[in-house]
């Protein structure tokens, strides 16, 4: 069946779904078919299709993209009616079909797929069902016939077991409960987010109705099975001394293969947060036996017995966590000892006060003043109980400190990245929880930097003009930029030399593309000193350094007429040190230090050729948003350069050489600019995205003759996406 203006090509479908060679596609082109027209049957009659080789279907006007080099078939099928889609897909899959009159067969669908040459029958059925699902139509199989009806017509089944329907088949499921009511089951499913609008309870019965796919019905049955158990089948036991996971494992070994109340094996699982063991399927006859075993396994000979355990770190270095734990438990132990001494002093004072009152034969009751309030009440506090702790501000820390009668010994092994901890048995549970909280993956920060040196002369007071592309008012900061008029600056009417002096920095707003840097007109005045990109974890210092070491003569020794020299080496390098800190709002705080140290041409004197080092350094603490660019500048160095010009040879004659030449003094200087952009990396996908972006930047700087570099680093240009 073809709709006027929207023909369907059998060649398209054969190319899309056939798994044979291209020759088979050509063979299928001769077997074109056409469905029975809906206009040729009376109203209310189902539409069926039959094979008819005498009719043909004109070619479709949509695209099928073939790549001869890769033998691939790409599909671009636009605005095809649902009736045509059902007809050709059913024939391709070798099935007859019936379309219900209630189905809107004139609605249009679109299909786009990549390489479909290797698709099997299951792949085709998945695509077919996806098309029907978007159209609100369900496919019901009756032998070799498919019946297409609106999806609101669903088969009714009792439970998901034993049904031959597909998982995606819409159904109405009936679940019979055993121990709980339908209202309780509906409330349970609504509490855990089980879409209660699709689960209905029959009032006063133990029956619930589920509307959804067969897969959804099976999921509801699994959830109901967890709570639809007889009373007292599940019991929990809170442990005092032993570890819940160890006790659960040991109980499982003791009651191995023992059948519970509902005919299922008894199961034990641990709840680490509460240090409890939950027993499932316990029959009333063995409940006391289980409780007896729990008490037995929870006993300990000596609570103060010291135990040594080994904890392997997964992410953080053992030395780092070891130092943190040592400081923590050392302070807690000191606090515990201090409190014990304070309690002893308080008890001694109370005992002495009581002995003095009894020795004088006077009543121990306090006397009252003229207003009726007892005197010296604050000087005689009640003695605290053994479990009482002073102060209420620290909460759980007070409880830990009060129980620390012995020190915790912590040793870290760098080779195996493990911690060896010796402590009382009852403390290891708290130590393990602390280690799990500390040994977690940290977020990472990718920092792109560029250090640029601009050469200045008499015509450039500051050296760099700043402007911002587009409108808006970007954020800015710095002690010398509080009065900066950005509008006039961007328009070029106000140079930066009149707006700010000294060390300054500029922040690019998020809605701007980039902070535009315009150096001197001559390209030779701008030099990129370094452009490192570093990736480091939150709170970890990263350092990039490159340059050379310059030898400096320290002393000389003459031995047998031979003079020997000793040298000391000094760094002449460019160094970047940065430590990022990420907060919950994706703000990045950067503690950075950038140093440029060079050897200048000047020396100490004509007799001493020791080099002179020139150092320029930036140290700052900044806070910027994720992906925000910040620019620091204003490190300007100036000097005078003398140059003798004139007639060669004649200007060098003593006494009269000045007649043939002159000495010119040129003022020159340089300015250091640093551009920095941090990117917070939270996932593997973000890491891959930044890697691809960096690869494109590298490839952009490589010319056509650098194929060996591309091969060495496996950098291949990504093919542009073809337009549909």
C-alpha positions, 0 to 999 in steps of 0.5 A: 500500500502506497500513500500518494506522494510518499512511495516506498521502495522495496530496494530500500528495505532490502538494502536495510535488512537483508544479510545477503551479498549485494547481489541478493539485494538486486535479486530482491529488487525484482520481487516488489510487492504491494499491500491491500489498500485500506480504501478498497475494503469496507469499514470495520474490515481488518487489513491483511497483506498478501504477496503479489509479484504482479505489482510494483512499488515506485522507489522512495525519495529518501536516501540510502548512503552506501560506502563502497570501501567499507561495504556498509549500508546507512539508512535515512528514511524520512516521513514514511507512513506506519502502514507502509512500514508495517507492510514491508517489514512484515514481509521482510521478516516472513510474516503475514499481518492483520492491522486493526481498524483502530490503528492510525496507519496514516501517522508517519515515522522516520528511521535513521541507522548506521551500518545494518548489513550485519543485522539478524532477525532479532535486531530487526524485531527490536527496531520494529518494536521500537517503531511500533512503541513510538506509534502506540501500537503493539504486535501480537503474534498468532502463529505466522500472523502478526496482529497490530492493535492499539497498545491499550489492548493488553493480554491479562496474565497471572504472574510473569512466569510461564508466559511466552510473551516478550519482555517488552509486551504490554500486559495486565498482570494479576499478583496474588499475595500470601501474607500482606494485603494489597494496600500494604503492597501498594504502599511499599511499592510507592515508598521505594519509587515503584510508580504506584499509578501503575499498581492498583490494590483490590480493596479488602483482598490480597490481590494487586493489578499491575499495568505495564510490560512483562519486564515491569511485572516481573520486577514488581513480583521480585520486590513483592517477594521481599516483603510478602513473607509470614510474620516473624520470618525476618529477625535482626540482631545488633552486635556489641563486639563482633563484626557483622560481616564476620558473624553473618558468614559464620552463621551461614556456615552453621545453618548451611542448607537448613530450610526456613518457614517458607520452604526457602533456605535461611539467609543471613546478611550484614548491615554494616551501618548498624553493625547488625545481622539480619536473618531471613526465613527463620522458622519459629522452631529454630529462632531460639537456636539462631539467637543462641548462636548470635550471642555465642559469636558476639562474645569476646574474652577480653574487650581490651585485647589488642588486635593487629590488622592490615588495611590496604589503600585503594586510592590515597597513599598509605603514608598520607592516611597514616599521618592523618590517623596518627594525629587524630588518635594521638589527640584523642588519646591525650584528651582521654588522659586529660579527662581522667586526670580532671575526674581524679582531681574533682573526686579528690576535692569532693572527698576532702570536702566531705571529710572536713564537714563530717570531722567538724560535726556539722551538717553537710547541708549547704547554708543559704544566703539572705535570698534563700539560694545555697552558697558555694553550690558551684564549688561542689559538683556531683561526681560524674558516673564512669560513663559520663564525659565532660562537655557536650560540643564534640558529640561522637568524638567525646565518646571515642576519646573517653574509651581510649585507654590505650594508644593506637599504633599505626605503621605504613608500608609504602611498597604495598600501600598498606596500613598496619594498625595495632589497637584494642579490638573494639576500636578497629570498627571505627578505624575501618570506617574512618579509612573508608571515608578518607580513601576515596577518589578525588576529583581532578583538575586540568589546568591549561597555562600559557606564559607570554613575554611582550617586548616593550619600547619607548612607544609602549608604556604598558605593552599590552592592550586588553579588550573583550569580544562581544558585549557585557561587563566581564568580572575583574579583580585586583588592587589596581583595577577597582576603577577600570572602565571596561566599556571605554577600554573595550572601545579603545578610547581608554588605554590600560596605561591610564586605567591601571598600573603595577601587578594586575589580573583580568578574569574572562566571564563565562559568556565571553569567548576569550579575552583578546590580547593585542600586543605590539604591531610587530609580531617579533615583540611577542614570545610564548615562553611556556604553555604547559598543561597539567592534570592533578588531583584535588588538593595535590600540588603539580609542578612543571619545570624546564630549562638548564643549569648554569655552572658558576666557578667557585674556586680553583686549585693549582696542582703541579702547574695544572689549574683545576676548577670547581663549579656550582650549578644554578637553575635557569628555568621556567617553573610552574607550581600550582595546587587546586582546591575544588569546592561543592559549587565547582569553584576552583581555588588555585595556589600558584607560583610561576617563576622565570629565571634567566641568565642575562648578558651582563656580568659582575665586572670585566675581570669576573665573568660570573653570570647575573641571573634575572628572576621574575616571579608570580605568587597568587591565590585565586578563585575562579569558576570551572572553565573560566580563564584568568590572565595575570600581568603587570610584571614589567622590567625596564632597562637602557641599552647603549649602542655605538653607531657611526663610521666603521673603524673611524669611530673607534679611534682614541680621542677623536673617535667621537667625531665620527660616531655617537652612542645611542641609548634605547629604552627597552623592557619586557612584560610577563603575562600568564593565562590560566584556565582550570577544568574540573574533571569528574568522570571518564567521559569528561577526561576523554572529551578534554583529551580529544580537545587537546588532540585537536589543538596538537593536530592544528599545530602540525603541518603536512610534513609532520606525518612521522610525528602523527604516527609516533603519537598515534594522532590521526585527524578525525574524519568530518561527519557527513551531512544527512 
